[in-house]
């Protein structure tokens, strides 16, 4: 068996697998793998994980034929209370309803554990060392043995400290770009919603991007040290009909910046029998706005959808069985 490690509690387990024909060449399964094509067993018991909550499958991964990824969030206990526990071993078995090279397959993908092989003494020692180091830092700063410094982006004479907020709350991880003619500087806000730039005098164009929020842009006149505050606007989501949900994708460019104008298509491929809905295979499209969000109202909980970004490779996702309201489906990165 392929034992992939002993993970800490509430970790995310990532696994890569391939599908091949009898000659070893990469082949695609008869259709894309889905989360319910994999069973997870605990401690050798025949009782398996009851839901697919927390399981994400990319099939194929990065449009590569025969390459697939499986991501398991062990912090997600929704519908599976008590399944993820420390001191336990887990088996991941592929039992797909798809065929590979026209053959029915069953395979052991991986085994792993959650804090079942940790040395408690070693963990205690690490924790004690960490607390000791943390306790020494304030004294070291006070006595001059360490220096706390803040450095900015750019090399100009002025210090520009930009703060980004959303509904009055600092936004961490927002990307800020200052541009003036051929000069361009990019920074990321910290936990206080701040980023520091060192630029020269002039009129600078300010662009800010962050997931689930938009900013219309502004011009900043710099003729001294500046401390502007820029509020962003929260994304507005379309409400769905009763028992249905609104799902959204966050679209990023290949540089990791939220991207507008991205077309996402979704086609329903399977609905749960107990849902009471008939299969509607119409192609639905949505285009991302300035906040990078492409949203789809009235998705069916438990249904499987075929998804594509633009003319890219199709892949499958399943809306969680217990989904309600508005849910984030995933992030889609550009090429």
Secondary structure as UniProt FT lines:
FT   STRAND          3..7
FT   TURN            9..10
FT   STRAND          12..18
FT   TURN            22..23
FT   HELIX           35..37
FT   STRAND          38..42
FT   TURN            43..44
FT   TURN            53..54
FT   STRAND          55..59
FT   HELIX           61..63
FT   TURN            65..66
FT   STRAND          67..73
FT   TURN            74..75
FT   TURN            78..79
FT   TURN            81..82
FT   TURN            86..87
FT   STRAND          88..94
FT   STRAND          99..100
FT   TURN            101..102
FT   STRAND          103..104
FT   STRAND          107..114
FT   HELIX           120..142
FT   TURN            143..144
FT   STRAND          158..166
FT   TURN            167..168
FT   STRAND          169..170
FT   TURN            172..173
FT   STRAND          175..180
FT   TURN            181..182
FT   STRAND          183..188
FT   TURN            191..192
FT   STRAND          194..199
FT   STRAND          202..210
FT   TURN            211..212
FT   STRAND          213..214
FT   STRAND          218..222
FT   STRAND          229..234
FT   TURN            242..243
FT   STRAND          244..252
FT   TURN            254..255
FT   STRAND          263..270
FT   HELIX           273..275
FT   STRAND          283..287
FT   TURN            290..291
FT   STRAND          293..300
FT   TURN            301..302
FT   STRAND          304..309
FT   TURN            310..311
FT   STRAND          315..318
FT   TURN            321..322
FT   STRAND          326..333
//
